[in-house]
C-alpha cells in the first residue's frame, strides 16, 4: 500500500512531466499555426475536428471551445466517418485530424478520403514521420517525449498537449475576431456564466415590490412597508427623488436606543446618500457593490429616479453568486 507521501509524490511527478511536455510544445509552434488561424478566419464553412480514442474526446472539447468563442465547428468521430458520417463534411469546411501516432487504421482510411474531397487537412499529430503528418496540408505539432504514465502508454501528456494546442487555436481566433464578452454571452445564455454576462439589475428589481415612504412618514408606515415587501429595506422618496433608505437594521438600532417611537419620522432615522445602482448595470456589478459594502440590499435607480430594490437573495436565486 502506498503511503500518503508516495501518492503525493506520484501526483507531483505527473504535474512535472506534463508541465515539461507543455514547455517543449511552445518550441514546436511554427508558421503553419498562423496559417491555420488565417484560413479559419477566412473560412466560408465550418471547422470539422476528428479523432479516435482519447484524441476523439479531446476533439469534442476543442469543438465545444471553438463554438463557444465564435468559430462554427463540428465533431466527427473518425470511426463513424468511414461508415457514413463523412457526409457531414462540405467542400467549404476545414478538417483538423487529431492523432498521437498518426498511423491508426481508421486515420489511414479516412485521410485519403478527405484528400479526395479537396478540403484543407490539418494534422494535429505527435509523430512528424507518420502517415497523417505526411498527408496533411498543415501541421500542428504535438510531439511529446513521454507520457506521465509510468509505462509510457496511457495518453496523458499527449492529450494535454492536444488540449492546449486546441485552446491556443481558439484563443488566437477569439482575439483576431475581437470577440467581446457580449458576444460570449450570446452563446452562453443559460446557467450562471451566461447570467453574469447579460442579466441586468432592472431584470431582478422589476420582479420585487417597490417599497417607499416619504421623509414625513411615521415609523408605523415604515414598518408596514418593510414587512410587506420582504426586502428588509424601504426607500425614502422626496419630490420623486431618492432621499435615503431605511433598513430593518436601522429599525432595530432605533428600538435599542429609544424608549418610545412616538413622533419619530422616516427622516429621523434614514441613511442619506444610500448605495444605489443603475437599472441597466449588470447584476454581477450589484454583487460587487453588496460585497464590498457588506450590505444585503441596493436601491435601483435611473438617474436619481427610484426603480426598486435588488436584494442579495435575488442574486443567489439566479445563480450569480
C-alpha positions in Angstrom: 0.0 0.0 0.0 1.4 3.4 -1.0 1.8 6.0 1.8 0.3 9.5 1.6 3.8 10.8 0.8 4.2 8.2 -2.0 0.8 9.2 -3.5 1.6 12.9 -3.4 5.0 12.3 -4.9 3.4 10.4 -7.9 0.9 13.3 -8.4 3.7 15.9 -8.3 5.7 13.8 -10.8 2.7 13.7 -13.1 2.4 17.5 -12.9 6.1 17.9 -13.7 6.1 15.6 -16.7 3.1 17.2 -18.2 4.4 20.7 -17.5 7.7 19.8 -19.2 5.7 18.5 -22.1 3.9 21.8 -22.5 7.1 23.8 -22.1 8.5 21.8 -25.1 5.3 22.3 -27.0 5.9 26.0 -27.1 9.0 25.5 -29.1 7.2 23.5 -31.7 4.9 26.3 -32.9 5.7 27.4 -36.5 4.2 29.4 -39.4 1.7 26.6 -40.0 -0.1 27.6 -36.8 -0.6 31.2 -38.0 -1.6 30.0 -41.5 -4.3 27.7 -39.9 -5.7 30.7 -37.9 -5.9 32.8 -41.1 -7.6 30.1 -43.1 -10.2 29.5 -40.4 -10.9 33.2 -40.1 -11.5 33.3 -43.9 -13.4 30.1 -43.9 -16.9 30.0 -45.5 -17.7 26.7 -43.9 -17.0 25.1 -40.5 -14.1 23.5 -38.7 -14.5 19.7 -38.6 -12.5 18.1 -35.8 -12.0 14.4 -35.9 -10.0 11.7 -34.0 -10.4 8.3 -32.4 -9.9 7.0 -28.8 -8.7 9.6 -26.3 -8.0 12.0 -29.2 -11.7 11.9 -30.1 -12.5 13.1 -26.6 -10.1 16.0 -26.9 -11.6 16.8 -30.3 -15.0 17.1 -28.7 -13.7 19.6 -26.1 -11.9 21.6 -28.8 -15.1 21.8 -30.8 -17.0 23.0 -27.8 -14.5 25.7 -27.1 -14.4 26.8 -30.8 -18.2 27.0 -30.9 -18.5 29.0 -27.7 -15.9 31.5 -28.9 -17.4 32.2 -32.3 -15.9 29.6 -34.6 -18.6 27.2 -36.0 -17.3 23.7 -35.5 -18.5 20.1 -35.7 -17.1 16.9 -34.1 -16.8 13.9 -36.4 -15.6 10.6 -34.9 -13.0 9.0 -37.2 -14.5 5.5 -37.0 -18.0 6.8 -37.7 -16.7 9.0 -40.6 -15.7 6.0 -42.6 -19.1 4.4 -42.0 -21.3 7.3 -43.3 -20.6 10.4 -41.2 -18.2 11.7 -43.8 -21.3 13.1 -45.4 -21.3 15.9 -42.9 -18.1 17.4 -44.5 -18.8 20.1 -47.0 -16.4 21.4 -49.6 -16.1 24.8 -47.7 -15.0 23.1 -44.4 -11.6 22.7 -42.9 -10.7 19.4 -41.2 -8.5 19.0 -38.2 -7.5 15.4 -37.6 -6.1 14.6 -34.2 -3.9 11.6 -33.6 -0.8 11.0 -31.4 0.7 8.3 -33.6 -0.8 9.4 -36.9 -0.9 5.8 -38.0 -4.1 4.3 -36.6 -6.1 2.2 -39.1 -9.1 4.5 -39.1 -6.9 7.5 -39.8 -5.2 5.7 -42.7 -8.6 5.0 -44.2 -10.1 8.5 -43.5 -7.3 10.7 -44.6 -7.2 9.7 -48.3 -11.0 10.2 -48.5 -10.6 13.7 -47.1 -7.8 14.4 -49.6 -10.1 13.3 -52.4 -12.7 15.8 -51.3 -10.3 18.6 -51.5 -10.7 20.0 -48.0 -7.8 21.6 -46.2 -6.5 18.9 -43.9 -4.7 19.9 -40.7 -2.9 17.2 -38.8 -2.6 17.7 -35.0 -0.1 14.9 -34.6 2.6 13.6 -32.3 4.8 11.9 -34.9 6.1 14.0 -37.8 7.1 10.9 -39.8 3.6 9.4 -39.6 1.1 8.8 -42.3 -1.1 11.7 -41.1 1.8 14.1 -40.9 2.9 13.3 -44.5 -0.6 13.6 -45.9 -1.7 16.8 -44.0 -1.6 20.2 -45.7 -0.7 21.9 -42.4 0.7 20.5 -39.2 0.1 21.3 -35.5 3.0 19.5 -33.9 2.0 17.9 -30.5 5.0 15.7 -30.2 5.9 14.8 -26.6 8.9 13.0 -25.2 7.0 10.8 -22.7 3.6 10.2 -21.2 3.1 10.7 -17.4 2.1 7.0 -17.3 5.0 5.0 -15.7 4.7 2.6 -18.6 4.7 5.4 -21.2 1.4 4.0 -22.5 -1.7 5.7 -21.2 -2.4 9.0 -23.1 -1.7 11.7 -20.5 1.0 14.2 -21.6 0.0 13.7 -25.2 -3.7 14.5 -24.7 -2.8 17.5 -22.5 -0.6 18.8 -25.4 -3.5 18.3 -27.8 -5.9 20.1 -25.5 -3.6 23.1 -25.0 -2.9 23.3 -28.7 -6.7 23.5 -29.3 -7.1 26.1 -26.6 -4.3 28.2 -28.2 -6.0 28.0 -31.6 -9.4 29.0 -30.1 -7.9 32.0 -28.2 -6.0 33.2 -31.2 -9.2 33.1 -33.3 -11.1 34.8 -30.5 -8.6 37.7 -30.3 -8.2 38.0 -34.1 -12.0 38.4 -34.3 -12.1 40.8 -31.4 -14.6 38.6 -29.7 -16.1 40.5 -26.8 -17.9 39.4 -23.6 -21.2 40.5 -25.1 -20.5 38.0 -28.0 -19.7 35.4 -25.4 -23.0 36.0 -23.7 -24.9 35.3 -26.9 -23.5 31.8 -27.0 -23.9 31.2 -23.2 -27.4 32.4 -22.3 -28.0 29.6 -19.9 -26.6 29.0 -16.5 -24.7 31.3 -14.1 -22.0 32.1 -16.6 -24.4 33.5 -19.1 -26.4 35.4 -16.5 -23.2 37.1 -15.3 -22.7 38.4 -18.8 -26.2 39.6 -19.7 -28.6 39.7 -16.7 -29.2 43.3 -15.7 -30.2 44.8 -12.3 -33.5 46.0 -13.6 -34.4 42.4 -14.6 -34.2 41.5 -11.0 -35.7 44.6 -9.2 -38.7 44.6 -11.5 -39.7 41.2 -10.0 -39.8 42.7 -6.5 -42.2 45.1 -4.8 -41.2 48.7 -4.8 -41.4 49.8 -1.1 -41.2 53.6 -0.5 -42.2 56.1 2.1 -41.8 59.9 2.4 -39.5 61.6 4.8 -42.5 62.6 6.9 -43.9 59.0 7.1 -44.4 57.7 10.6 -42.4 54.7 11.8 -45.5 52.5 11.7 -45.9 53.2 8.0 -42.1 52.4 7.5 -42.5 49.1 9.4 -45.5 48.2 7.3 -43.7 48.8 4.0 -40.6 46.9 5.1 -42.7 43.9 6.2 -44.9 43.9 3.2 -42.1 43.9 0.6 -39.9 41.3 2.5 -36.8 43.0 1.1 -35.5 44.3 4.5 -35.5 47.9 3.4 -37.6 50.8 2.2 -36.6 53.8 0.0 -37.3 57.3 1.3 -38.6 59.4 -1.6 -39.0 63.2 -1.7 -40.0 65.1 -4.9 -39.7 61.9 -6.9 -36.0 61.7 -5.9 -34.2 59.2 -3.7 -33.6 60.9 -0.3 -32.5 58.0 1.7 -33.0 54.4 2.8 -34.2 52.7 6.0 -33.3 49.1 6.6 -34.6 46.6 9.2 -31.2 47.1 10.9 -31.9 50.8 11.2 -35.3 50.0 12.9 -33.6 47.6 15.4 -30.9 50.1 16.3 -33.6 52.8 16.8 -35.6 50.5 19.1 -32.5 49.7 21.1 -31.7 53.4 21.6 -35.2 54.8 22.4 -37.8 54.1 24.9 -40.6 55.3 22.7 -41.1 55.5 18.9 -43.9 58.1 19.2 -43.3 61.1 16.9 -40.4 59.6 15.1 -40.5 60.1 11.4 -38.7 58.3 8.5 -36.4 61.3 8.0 -35.1 60.9 11.6 -33.6 57.5 11.1 -33.0 57.2 7.3 -29.5 56.9 5.9 -28.8 59.6 3.4 -26.8 59.1 0.3 -27.6 55.4 0.1 -25.7 53.0 -2.1 -27.6 52.6 -5.4 -27.1 51.2 -8.9 -28.5 52.0 -12.3 -31.1 49.6 -13.6 -29.1 49.0 -16.8 -26.0 47.8 -14.9 -25.2 44.1 -14.9 -26.4 42.1 -11.9 -22.8 41.0 -11.2 -21.9 44.6 -10.7 -24.6 44.8 -8.0 -23.0 41.8 -6.3 -19.6 43.6 -6.2 -21.2 46.6 -4.5 -23.1 44.5 -2.0 -20.0 42.5 -1.1 -17.6 45.5 -0.9 -20.0 47.4 1.4 -21.2 44.4 3.4 -24.8 45.1 2.8 -27.7 42.9 1.5 -29.9 45.5 -0.3 -29.2 48.0 -3.0 -31.5 50.7 -4.3 -32.0 50.6 -8.1 -32.3 53.9 -10.0 -32.5 55.5 -13.4 -30.7 58.8 -12.9 -32.0 59.6 -9.4 -35.4 58.2 -10.1 -36.3 55.3 -7.9 -36.8 52.0 -9.7 -36.9 49.5 -6.9 -34.6 47.3 -4.7 -32.3 44.4 -5.6 -31.6 42.0 -2.7 -28.7 39.6 -2.2 -31.2 36.8 -2.3 -32.2 37.8 -5.8 -28.6 37.2 -7.0 -28.4 34.0 -5.1 -31.7 32.7 -6.7 -30.4 33.5 -10.2 -27.1 31.7 -9.5 -25.0 34.9 -9.8 -23.2 34.1 -6.5 
